[in-house]
Amino acid sequence: MAAGRPTKYRKEYCQLALEVMGDEGKSITQFARDLRVNKSTIYKWAEEHQEFSNALDQAREWSQAHWEDKLEKMMYSKEVNAPLVKLYFANRFRWHDKPEADDSESKAQPLNITFEVREPVKDVKTTNAKPK
């Protein structure tokens, strides 16, 4: 018999993840709270139980779809706080403004610039004059 406390994990949590996260749009943190466990416990269960890991992956995708549906419905509403919505999606679903670059395209290379001084500067005068 293994030492330590018995796991609280149950196979029913796979379906529950789909319902809580996927259908209701809740986060893993909220799901963990509902189960009365730490978020790290959810991740540990996902490492130990492939079916739970698969359910969490699907639930995350469904959660994003849930919020995308809501965003479509409220997109043209004047009551929407657009910066807050953008921040929420950026943090929750890793959205960003920049288009993703195709890996097959060449990647940006550093730009090296070389300056050649042809004549040394002899006198530099500075003034506090205001521009006209």
C-alpha positions as CSV (number, residue, x, y, z in Angstrom):
1,M,0.0,0.0,0.0
2,A,1.3,3.4,-0.9
3,A,2.2,5.8,1.9
4,G,0.4,9.1,2.2
5,R,-3.1,10.4,2.0
6,P,-5.4,8.7,-0.6
7,T,-6.2,10.8,-3.7
8,K,-9.4,12.7,-4.0
9,Y,-9.4,12.3,-7.7
10,R,-12.5,10.7,-9.3
11,K,-13.1,9.7,-12.9
12,E,-16.3,11.8,-12.8
13,Y,-14.1,14.9,-12.6
14,C,-13.5,14.6,-16.4
15,Q,-17.1,15.2,-17.1
16,L,-17.3,17.9,-14.4
17,A,-14.4,19.8,-16.0
18,L,-16.3,19.9,-19.3
19,E,-19.4,21.2,-17.6
20,V,-17.8,23.7,-15.2
21,M,-15.0,25.0,-17.5
22,G,-16.4,24.2,-20.9
23,D,-20.1,24.9,-20.6
24,E,-19.9,27.7,-18.0
25,G,-16.6,29.3,-19.2
26,K,-14.9,28.9,-15.8
27,S,-11.2,28.8,-15.3
28,I,-9.0,26.0,-13.8
29,T,-8.7,28.1,-10.6
30,Q,-12.5,28.2,-10.3
31,F,-12.8,24.5,-11.1
32,A,-10.2,23.8,-8.4
33,R,-12.2,25.9,-5.9
34,D,-15.4,24.1,-6.7
35,L,-13.6,20.8,-5.9
36,R,-12.1,22.3,-2.8
37,V,-8.5,21.5,-3.9
38,N,-5.5,23.6,-4.9
39,K,-4.9,24.4,-8.6
40,S,-1.6,22.5,-8.3
41,T,-3.6,19.4,-7.5
42,I,-5.6,19.7,-10.7
43,Y,-2.3,19.9,-12.7
44,K,-1.0,16.9,-10.7
45,W,-4.1,14.8,-11.5
46,A,-3.7,15.8,-15.2
47,E,-0.1,14.4,-15.1
48,E,-1.2,11.2,-13.5
49,H,-4.5,10.5,-15.4
50,Q,-4.4,10.8,-19.2
51,E,-8.2,10.9,-19.5
52,F,-8.3,13.8,-17.1
53,S,-5.6,15.6,-19.0
54,N,-7.5,15.2,-22.2
55,A,-10.7,16.4,-20.6
56,L,-8.9,19.5,-19.2
57,D,-7.5,20.3,-22.7
58,Q,-11.0,20.1,-24.2
59,A,-12.5,22.0,-21.4
60,R,-10.0,24.9,-21.8
61,E,-10.9,25.1,-25.5
62,W,-14.6,25.0,-24.8
63,S,-14.1,27.7,-22.1
64,Q,-12.5,29.9,-24.7
65,A,-15.3,29.2,-27.2
66,H,-17.8,30.1,-24.4
67,W,-16.2,33.5,-24.0
68,E,-15.8,34.1,-27.7
69,D,-19.5,33.5,-28.1
70,K,-20.2,36.1,-25.4
71,L,-17.8,38.5,-27.0
72,E,-19.5,38.2,-30.4
73,K,-22.9,39.1,-28.7
74,M,-21.6,42.1,-26.9
75,M,-19.1,43.4,-29.5
76,Y,-21.1,46.4,-30.5
77,S,-22.6,47.3,-27.1
78,K,-21.7,50.8,-25.8
79,E,-21.7,49.3,-22.2
80,V,-18.7,47.1,-22.9
81,N,-15.3,48.1,-21.4
82,A,-13.2,47.2,-24.4
83,P,-9.8,47.5,-22.6
84,L,-11.0,45.3,-19.8
85,V,-12.2,42.7,-22.3
86,K,-8.9,42.8,-24.2
87,L,-7.0,42.4,-21.0
88,Y,-9.1,39.5,-19.9
89,F,-8.7,37.6,-23.1
90,A,-5.0,38.4,-23.3
91,N,-4.4,37.0,-19.9
92,R,-6.8,34.2,-19.8
93,F,-6.4,32.8,-23.4
94,R,-3.0,34.3,-24.4
95,W,-4.5,36.5,-27.1
96,H,-2.3,39.2,-28.6
97,D,-2.5,41.9,-31.2
98,K,0.4,40.8,-33.3
99,P,-0.3,38.2,-36.0
100,E,1.6,35.0,-35.5
101,A,4.6,34.6,-37.8
102,D,4.8,31.5,-39.9
103,D,7.9,29.5,-38.8
104,S,8.6,28.7,-42.5
105,E,9.3,32.3,-43.2
106,S,12.6,33.8,-42.4
107,K,12.9,35.1,-38.9
108,A,14.0,38.7,-38.2
109,Q,17.7,39.1,-37.9
110,P,19.5,41.8,-35.8
111,L,20.3,45.0,-37.7
112,N,24.0,46.0,-37.5
113,I,24.8,49.6,-38.5
114,T,28.4,50.8,-38.8
115,F,29.2,54.5,-38.7
116,E,32.3,56.0,-40.3
117,V,33.5,59.3,-39.1
118,R,35.1,61.2,-41.9
119,E,36.0,64.4,-40.2
120,P,36.4,64.9,-36.4
121,V,34.1,67.5,-34.9
122,K,36.3,70.3,-33.5
123,D,33.9,72.6,-31.6
124,V,30.5,71.8,-30.4
125,K,28.4,74.8,-29.1
126,T,25.3,74.4,-27.1
127,T,22.7,77.0,-26.4
128,N,19.4,77.2,-24.5
129,A,17.8,79.0,-27.4
130,K,14.1,78.1,-28.1
131,P,13.2,77.0,-31.6
132,K,11.4,79.6,-33.7
